[in-house]
């Protein structure tokens, strides 16, 4: 779906980064890694930053934040 990819790119250009939770909550995108893969294939440099946080049960979890780097 081209719409999801364009919305994601616009979001990254504005905010510079996104997590899976943000993609679901703000873009309605449940396949973030697929659209990140497509943008990388299109030549965009997007890096993963590992983040530590807590889930809703107070347990420690790790997740990725995807960061758009300037070309």
Number of C-alpha atoms within 10 A of each C-alpha: 6 8 8 17 17 13 15 22 18 12 17 17 14 10 11 15 19 19 18 17 15 15 18 13 11 12 14 13 18 15 12 22 13 11 19 20 12 13 18 14 10 9 9 16 14 20 15 14 13 10 11 11 10 11 10 6 6 8 8 10 10 11 15 14 18 20 18 23 13 9 7
